[in-house]
Amino acid sequence: MNILVFGAGGIGSVLGGFLTRMGHNVSLVGRARHLDVIRKQGLLITGIWGDYRIKAFDLHEDTAGLKKKDASFDVVLLTVKSYDTASAMDELKPFLGEKTTLISFQNGLGNIETILEKGIRPENYLIGRVIFGVDLEPGSVRVTVNADDVRIGSLPGVKTRLDGFQAAQLFNTAKIPTQAVPNILTYIWAKVIYNCALNGLCSLNEIPYGKILDRADTREAMERIVRECYAVGLKKNIVLEPPDAEDFLRLLKEKLIPSTAAHFPSMLQDLRRGKRTEIAALNGAIRRLGEEWGIPTPENKRIEEAILAKEAVPR
């Protein structure tokens, strides 16, 4: 397949790297400081899925070079930050043909709506959820943890040109554990709640996920965040799994946090580098939906405001 990875950061580089190993023609669009190292010595992938150096990429800092080549793609993977979704879709428009499938792998809420507003055909669109952790340095990525398989599915009631099972097979053959699911929005919301519960709190306290349970203040704040998220999700008629906030909290404490205990959130890395975070698509999105539905979300609002205040501090 001809595959374009738009937003070749940590997640995009891992996906593109493993697909390249399986013989697919992969083009990466990403930042110059990352791609410059890859041009010279290849992409180094290390961590829990093995160590590899991969060189067979077509590298671009924007889509201008792809336009000159009149490039066309079977699959486009969208892996940009949530705040770049709209501009990314504008840039990708020439490459989203009738036979091209777009698969978005993004954090937070609002991305799906933005992608649809930008004119993607629902039958050409699949939604992915990743929950493995990646540390990124120029030219290298390290897969640190994997809390669950990648999940892929279509919008509810939509029959897609490339179905979820075919997409899952594409990634499974590349040694990325993946499952096709009929209820992808359930998984998107589960990850949003997971990120809302952990990322902001750990970033503000500069601790890994596992430490959040060691202190009463962070543990209780996490519990309030999850309960607020569930109240909002259920009001929007999202099928949440597990269906009850208390069951989700038990899952967090007994499985999800212990399996990623040493992991620091990428949000903390963004703050340390003076970069914008995705807080608006996480706790901020829950706060906005809560206001829309008349549901109080004071803990999510507090986390959002605290992270935005940290963003404003020069680094």
N, C-alpha and C positions, 0 to 999 in steps of 0.2 A: 504493500500500500504506500501511497504518497501521503505523508502525515505532516501537518504543521503544528508545532507547539508555540502558541502565542503567549508569552510571559514565562520565559525559561529561567525562573528562579529555582528554588529548592524542589518543589513538587514537580514542576514542569521539566526540569533537568533529569530527575529520576525517571519519570514516565518516558521521556524522549530517549534517554540512554538505554533503557531496557528494551524498548521497541526497536531501536537501531541494532542492538545485539541480535535480534531475531531476523534481520535482513530487510526491514522496512526502510524506505527512503524518508528520512526525518529532517525537516528544516526547523531550526530554533530561531525564534525572535526574542531577544533579551537585551540586557544592559551590556554596554561595551566592555566594562572592566571584567565581567564574567566571560564573555565570548572571546576576548583577546587572549586570555590564558588557554581556552579550549583550542583556539586556532594553532597555538604554538605547541601544545603538549597533549591535546585531547582532554576529554572530560573524565575526571577521576571520581568513581562511585565507590564508597566504602560503607561498612556498617553491617547490620544484621542480615542483609540479603546478599552478602558477598562483596568482594573487591574486584573492580574492573577499571580498565582505562579504555575509553571508547573515542574513536577519532572520526568516524564516517558521518559527519554532519554537514548540512548546508546552513551556514551561520549568517544571521542578519540582525542589525540593530534596529531596523524598521522594515516596513513592507515595500519600500521603494525598489530594492533589488529584486524582490519577487515579482513585482509588476513588470520590470524590464525583461525578466525571463518568461513572462506570460505563464507563470506557474499555476497549476491546478492541483487540488487535493481531494483525496477520498475522505479524509478525516481531519478536522481541526480541533485541537485541544486548547481550550481557553483556561489559562491558569493565572490570570492577573489578579491583583488585589481588588476587592469589591469596589473601591472608589474609582478604579480605572475601567470598570466594565463598559460604561457608555462609550468612552472614547475608543476602547478596543474594538467594539462592535462596528463603529464607524470605519475604522481602519481595515477591518476584516471583510467588509461588505463585498469588495470585488472578488473575494476568494470563496464566497459561500454560494456555490452553484447549486443547480437542481439535484445533483448527485452527491453533494458534499454533506457529511454529517458533522455537526458541531457538538462536541461534548464539553460541558463546562465542569471544572473541578475548582470550586471556590468556597470560601468561608462566608457565613453570614446569611442574612435575609435581604431580599430586594434584587439580587442578581437575576433571578429567573424572570421577574417582571420587566427589568430593564432590557434583557435580551429579547424578550417577546416584543416589547415596544419598538425595538430597532429593526423589526421586520423579519426575524428568522421564521421559517416555516416550521410549525410544530412537528411535522413529520420528518424534518431534518435535524431535530434537536433531542439530544439525550443529556441527562443530568447525572453527574457523578459525585460521590461523596468519598473523600479520602480521610483517613484518620491515622496515618502514619506520620511520624515526626522526622524532619530533615534539618540538619545544620548545613548552612551554605557558606562557602568561602569562594573567592574568584577561582574558577576552574575546577572546583571540587564540591561534591555533596556527600554527606554522610547520613545514611538512614539509621536513626537512633532508636526508634520504638515503633511498634505496630499494634495498635489497640484492637483492630478489627479489619476484616477484609474490605477492600474497595467495593462499593455498591454502585450499580448503574441502573437507570430506568428512564422511562419516558414520562411525559406529562400524563395525568390521569385521562384514560380513554383514548389516547392517541396511538395509532399504529405507525411506527417509524420505518423509514427506508432501511436503515441498519438497526436491527432490533437489539434490545438489551442483551440477549443471550449471545449474539454475534460479537457485540462489543466486549462482553465479559471474556469470551474466548480469545479475542485479540490480546487482552492483557494477561490472561492466564498463561497463554503460550509464551509470553514474555517474562514469565515467572513473577508476576505481580498478582497476588491472590485477590480474586475479584468474583463477585456474585451479581447476577441480574436479579432485580426485584420489581414486583408490580406496584409497590407503594414507596417510591423514592422520596416523596415529600416527608414521610415519616422519618426516614434516615437523615434527611437534611435538617429537620427540626431537632432530632436527637443530638446531632453534632453541634447545632447552634446552642442548645441548652448546656451541653458539655463545655463548650468554649466560654459561654457566658459565666458559668459557674467557676471556672478555673483561671482563664487567661488574665482577666483584669486583676483579680485578687493576687495572683502569684506575681504579676508584673509590678503591682504597687508595693508589694512586700519583698520583691526580688528573691523569691524562693521557688524551688521546683514543685511540681504537682504534689508529690508525696508529703511535703511539709504542711500542706494546707490543713491536714487533719490533726496536726500536733498541737495546734493552738485553738482555744475555745472561740476567740474572736473571728478568726478566718473560717473555721468550721461552721459557725453559726451564720456568718454572712453568706457562705456558700449555700446553706440550706434555704435561706430567705430568697436568694436569687433563683434557685430552682423552682420554688413554690410560685414565685411571681411569673416565671416563664411558662409554667404549666397552666396557670390561670389564663394567660393570654392565648396560648396555643389552643386550649380547649374552647375558649370563646370563639376562635376563628374556625372551629370545627376541624382542626387538624387531628388526624388519627395518630396519637402519641403512643410510643412503645418504650418502656412499659406504660400502661394507661394512667398510672397514679404517680404523683410527685414523690411520695414516700418510697415507692418501689424503685424509682429512678435514683433516689439518694442512696438506697441500699446498694444498687448496682455500682454507683460511683465509688462508694466507700469500700466495697468488698472486692470489686474486680477492676474497674476502669482506672482508678487512681493507683492502686498497687501495681498494675501492669505498666504504668508510665511514670512511676514514682520519681525517677531521676531526671525527668524531662523538664526543661525550662520552656515557657511559651515563646513562640516567635514574636509575640507582642512585646515582650521584654527586650528582645534583640532589637526590634524596631526603635524602641524608646532609647536604648543605649546608643544607637547610631543616629539619633536625631531625626528619625523617619516618622512619617505619618502612620498611625495604626488603623486597624479595621474596627475600632470600637463602635463607630456609628452603625455598622451592619450587624453588631452583636448586641451588647447591652443597650446601646442607643436605639436599635430597632425595636427591642422589647419595650423600651420606655415609650417610643412613639406609638406603637400599636396599643399599648396600655392606655395612653391618653385618648386614642381614637375610640376605644371600646369602654372607656370609663373604669378601667381597672388600675388600682394603685400599684406602682412598681418603684417604690422609693429606693430599694437597694440597688436595682439596676441603674437607676438615675444617678445614685451616688458614685457608683463605679465609673459610669460614663464621664461624669464631670471630673472626677479625680484623674482619670487617664488623659482627658483633654487638657487639664491643667499641667500634667507632666509633659505632654507633647509641646506645650508652649515654652518650656524651660530650655534655653540653648544648651546644646551638648557639644 
